[in-house]
């Protein structure tokens, strides 16, 4: 463990030098707020984070190539954001090599100036990953990017911007895990009193490692206000011990629409998972009632059918809400949605 911590410290210092030594190339964001956008990219993940100074961006995952409109929606969202500013990303994370997470990652590396690129360090048997890895290796060789392999690095502080803490957590570095979803790298982000956790498709075994095998100091990074639900709300993730360890005040599920594209096969989110989050939020909701709750589709696996389920305040689902935007001033988080127009405030 000490060797792992020393390695993490060395990588952390390297990443600080790689990113913070780069001068800001455009004007600061006058709002001074951290912005986290859970992009509506169908049965896939893509999260874009903007630093409070407006000068640094973090991207986690990049949509899918197979789900209808996912690639187009993802690429358009990034092009719109960077229309009037240099195409520069301080930190890019590919949680794991499945197509619904690295769908447009090659395009990202070829279109944007990326300072640091992180993946789980796994070699994967797919043409999509092979093409991406070829570009990644060439850019590393040409000293265009700094590369961090999650399995080899383990825990590390990743430099994003001076005001925001980003911690890399890798269950696969603590215990050998055979499932590619469980090999997802996990990112914990903190700004002032507000915090977020992005776990890719980490499933039950990875969640067990995080809850039971992480040292106390690393488990502290699990406890956050906002949780991006693992594996698109599947019943293979979001175990009750993990939800309790995270203690979220709000949860975002990024998934496809009922029976559309790849979600005709995957059928996310699952009814049991949505009910787990409903029960948690019902028992831990200290806020005032809002207009957000409504019925959403979820798949009942035992019943082999889709059912609508009433959701609690604090549970967001991209097929219903569209892109979910969160703005943090370090004290509280303001949430608004693209499709439903909901506006909610969450405090620690």
C-alpha positions in Angstrom: 0.0 0.0 0.0 2.8 2.5 0.8 4.4 1.8 -2.6 1.0 2.5 -4.2 0.6 5.8 -2.3 4.2 6.9 -3.2 3.4 6.1 -6.8 0.1 8.1 -6.6 1.9 11.1 -5.1 4.5 11.1 -7.8 1.8 11.0 -10.5 -0.1 13.7 -8.7 2.8 16.1 -8.8 3.5 15.3 -12.4 -0.1 16.1 -13.3 0.0 19.3 -11.4 3.0 20.4 -13.4 1.4 19.2 -16.7 -1.8 21.2 -16.2 -1.4 24.2 -13.9 1.8 25.4 -15.7 -0.4 26.0 -18.7 -1.6 29.6 -18.8 -5.3 30.3 -19.3 -5.9 31.1 -22.9 -9.3 32.8 -22.6 -11.3 34.9 -20.3 -12.4 33.7 -16.9 -16.0 32.7 -16.2 -17.5 35.7 -14.4 -20.0 33.5 -12.5 -17.2 31.8 -10.6 -19.3 28.6 -10.4 -18.3 25.0 -11.1 -20.5 23.6 -13.8 -21.2 19.9 -14.2 -23.2 18.7 -17.2 -24.5 15.2 -17.5 -25.0 15.2 -21.2 -28.1 13.4 -22.7 -26.3 10.9 -25.0 -28.7 8.0 -24.7 -27.5 4.6 -23.5 -24.1 6.0 -22.6 -22.2 8.3 -20.4 -20.6 11.7 -21.0 -19.9 14.4 -18.3 -18.4 17.8 -19.0 -17.1 19.8 -16.1 -16.1 23.5 -16.3 -13.8 25.0 -13.6 -15.1 28.0 -11.7 -12.4 30.1 -13.4 -13.8 29.1 -16.8 -10.3 28.2 -18.0 -10.1 24.5 -17.4 -12.4 21.6 -18.5 -12.7 18.0 -17.4 -14.4 15.4 -19.6 -15.5 12.0 -18.4 -16.5 9.5 -21.2 -17.8 10.3 -24.6 -21.1 8.7 -25.5 -21.7 5.7 -27.8 -21.3 4.9 -31.5 -24.3 2.6 -31.7 -27.1 4.3 -29.9 -29.1 6.6 -32.3 -27.9 10.2 -32.1 -25.5 9.6 -29.3 -22.3 10.6 -31.2 -24.0 13.6 -32.8 -25.4 14.9 -29.5 -22.0 14.5 -27.8 -19.9 16.1 -30.4 -22.4 19.0 -30.9 -22.5 19.7 -27.2 -18.7 20.0 -27.1 -18.5 22.0 -30.3 -21.1 24.4 -29.0 -19.3 24.8 -25.7 -16.0 25.6 -27.4 -17.3 27.6 -30.3 -15.7 30.9 -29.0 -12.8 29.5 -27.1 -9.7 27.3 -27.8 -10.5 23.6 -28.0 -8.6 22.6 -24.9 -9.3 20.0 -22.2 -7.2 19.9 -19.1 -8.2 16.4 -18.1 -10.0 13.6 -20.0 -11.0 10.3 -18.4 -12.2 7.2 -20.2 -13.7 5.2 -17.3 -13.4 1.9 -19.2 -13.1 0.7 -22.8 -16.7 -0.2 -23.6 -18.2 1.5 -26.7 -20.9 3.4 -24.7 -18.1 5.2 -22.8 -15.4 5.7 -25.4 -17.6 6.1 -28.4 -16.2 9.5 -29.5 -13.0 9.4 -27.5 -10.7 9.1 -30.6 -12.5 12.2 -32.0 -11.9 14.0 -28.7 -8.1 13.3 -28.9 -7.9 14.3 -32.5 -10.1 17.5 -32.1 -9.0 18.9 -28.8 -5.7 19.8 -27.1 -5.7 17.4 -24.2 -3.3 17.9 -21.3 -3.8 14.6 -19.3 -5.6 11.5 -20.5 -6.7 8.8 -18.0 -8.0 5.3 -18.7 -8.2 2.1 -16.7 -5.1 0.7 -18.3 -6.8 -2.3 -19.7 -6.1 -3.7 -23.2 -9.4 -4.5 -24.9 -10.4 -6.5 -27.9 -12.4 -4.2 -30.1 -11.7 -2.2 -33.2 -13.0 1.0 -31.6 -10.5 0.7 -28.6 -7.6 -0.3 -30.9 -8.0 2.8 -33.1 -8.3 5.0 -29.9 -5.3 3.4 -28.3 -3.2 3.9 -31.5 -4.0 7.6 -31.4 -3.3 7.7 -27.7 0.1 6.0 -28.0 1.1 8.3 -30.8 0.2 11.4 -28.9 2.1 10.1 -25.8 5.1 9.4 -28.0 5.0 12.9 -29.5 4.7 14.4 -25.9 1.3 15.8 -26.8 -0.5 14.4 -23.8 0.4 13.0 -20.4 -1.0 9.5 -19.9 -2.2 7.9 -16.7 -3.1 4.2 -16.6 -5.5 3.6 -13.7 -4.6 0.1 -12.8 -0.9 1.0 -12.6 -1.4 4.3 -10.8 -4.1 3.4 -8.3 -5.0 6.4 -6.2 -3.9 9.8 -7.3 -4.9 13.5 -7.2 -5.5 14.7 -10.7 -4.9 18.3 -11.5 -8.0 19.9 -13.1 -8.0 23.5 -11.8 -6.6 25.1 -8.6 -10.0 25.5 -6.9 -11.3 21.9 -7.5 -10.1 18.6 -6.0 -10.2 15.6 -8.3 -9.3 12.2 -6.8 -8.7 9.0 -8.9 -10.0 5.9 -7.2 -9.3 2.5 -8.8 -10.9 -0.6 -7.2 -9.1 -2.8 -9.7 -5.7 -1.6 -8.2 -6.8 -2.9 -4.8 -8.2 -6.3 -5.7 -8.1 -8.3 -9.0 -11.3 -7.9 -10.8 -12.2 -9.7 -14.1 -15.2 -7.8 -15.2 -14.4 -4.9 -17.5 -17.3 -2.8 -15.8 -15.7 -3.4 -12.4 -12.4 -2.2 -13.8 -13.9 1.3 -14.3 -11.9 4.1 -12.8 -13.8 6.2 -10.3 -13.5 10.0 -10.1 -14.4 11.9 -6.9 -14.6 15.7 -7.3 -14.8 18.3 -4.6 -15.4 22.1 -4.7 -15.8 23.8 -1.4 -18.5 22.0 0.5 -20.0 20.4 -2.6 -18.9 17.0 -4.1 -19.6 14.5 -6.9 -18.8 10.9 -7.6 -18.5 9.4 -11.1 -18.1 5.6 -11.2 -18.4 4.6 -14.8 -20.0 1.1 -14.9 -18.6 -0.1 -11.7 -20.7 -3.1 -10.5 -21.3 -5.0 -7.3 -17.7 -6.4 -6.9 -16.1 -3.0 -7.4 -18.6 -1.4 -5.1 -17.7 -4.0 -2.5 -14.0 -3.2 -2.8 -14.7 0.5 -2.4 -16.8 0.0 0.7 -14.8 -2.8 2.4 -11.2 -2.7 1.1 -10.4 1.0 0.6 -8.4 2.6 3.4 -10.4 5.0 5.5 -8.8 8.0 3.8 -9.9 6.8 0.4 -13.4 5.8 1.6 -13.9 9.5 2.6 -13.8 10.4 -1.1 -16.9 8.2 -1.7 -19.1 10.3 0.5 -20.5 13.0 -1.8 -23.6 15.1 -2.5 -24.1 14.0 -6.1 -23.7 10.4 -7.4 -23.7 9.4 -11.0 -25.4 6.0 -10.7 -23.2 3.1 -11.9 -23.9 1.2 -15.1 -26.8 3.3 -16.3 -29.0 2.3 -13.4 -28.6 -1.4 -13.9 -29.4 -3.9 -11.2 -25.7 -5.0 -11.3 -24.7 -1.8 -9.6 -26.0 0.6 -6.9 -25.9 -1.9 -4.0 -27.4 -0.8 -0.7 -24.1 -0.8 1.2 -22.5 1.4 -1.5 -25.4 3.8 -1.6 -25.1 4.1 2.2 -21.4 4.7 2.0 -21.8 7.4 -0.6 -24.8 9.0 1.2 -25.9 11.0 -1.8 -28.4 13.9 -1.7 -29.1 13.6 -5.4 -28.5 10.9 -8.1 -28.2 11.1 -11.9 -29.0 8.1 -14.1 -27.6 8.3 -17.6 -29.4 5.8 -19.8 -31.3 5.2 -23.1 -35.0 5.4 -23.8 -37.3 2.5 -23.4 -36.6 -0.1 -26.2 -34.5 2.3 -28.3 -31.3 1.3 -30.0 -29.0 -0.7 -27.7 -31.4 -0.2 -24.8 -33.7 -2.7 -26.4 -31.1 -5.2 -25.3 -29.8 -3.6 -22.0 -33.1 -2.3 -20.7 -31.8 0.4 -18.3 -32.6 1.7 -15.8 -33.9 -1.2 -13.7 -37.0 -0.9 -11.6 -35.3 -2.4 -8.5 -32.4 0.1 -8.8 -34.7 3.0 -9.1 -36.6 1.8 -6.1 -33.4 1.5 -4.1 -32.6 5.2 -4.8 -36.2 6.2 -4.2 -36.1 4.6 -0.7 -32.8 6.2 0.1 -33.9 9.7 -1.0 -37.2 9.3 0.8 -35.5 8.5 4.1 -32.8 11.2 3.7 -34.6 14.1 2.0 -34.4 17.2 4.3 -35.5 19.7 1.6 -38.8 21.3 0.8 -41.1 19.5 -1.8 -40.4 20.5 -5.4 -42.1 20.1 -8.7 -39.4 17.7 -9.9 -40.9 14.3 -9.0 -42.7 12.5 -11.8 -43.1 9.0 -13.3 -40.3 7.5 -15.3 -39.8 4.2 -17.2 -37.8 1.4 -15.6 -37.5 -2.2 -16.5 -38.9 -4.8 -14.1 -36.6 -7.8 -14.7 -38.6 -10.4 -12.6 -41.8 -9.3 -14.3 -40.1 -9.0 -17.7 -41.8 -5.7 -18.6 -41.3 -2.0 -18.5 -43.1 -0.2 -15.7 -43.5 3.5 -14.8 -42.3 4.3 -11.3 -42.7 7.5 -9.3 -39.4 9.0 -8.6 -38.4 11.0 -5.5 -37.0 14.5 -5.4 -33.3 14.3 -6.2 -33.5 11.4 -8.7 -32.7 12.5 -12.3 -32.9 10.4 -15.4 -31.6 11.6 -18.7 -34.2 10.1 -21.0 -36.8 12.0 -19.1 -34.9 15.1 -18.1 -32.4 15.5 -20.9 -29.1 17.0 -20.1 -28.8 17.7 -16.4 -26.8 20.8 -15.5 -25.5 21.4 -12.0 -23.9 24.7 -10.8 -22.0 24.9 -7.6 -20.7 28.0 -5.8 -18.9 25.8 -3.3 -21.8 26.1 -0.7 -24.8 24.7 -2.6 -25.7 23.1 -6.0 -28.3 24.6 -8.3 -29.8 22.0 -10.7 -31.7 22.5 -13.9 -32.8 20.2 -16.6 -33.0 20.6 -20.4 -36.3 18.8 -21.1 -38.4 19.2 -18.0 -37.2 22.7 -17.0 -36.9 21.7 -13.3 -34.9 23.9 -11.0 -33.8 22.6 -7.6 -31.2 23.7 -5.0 -29.3 21.2 -2.9 -27.2 22.0 0.1 -24.7 19.8 2.0 
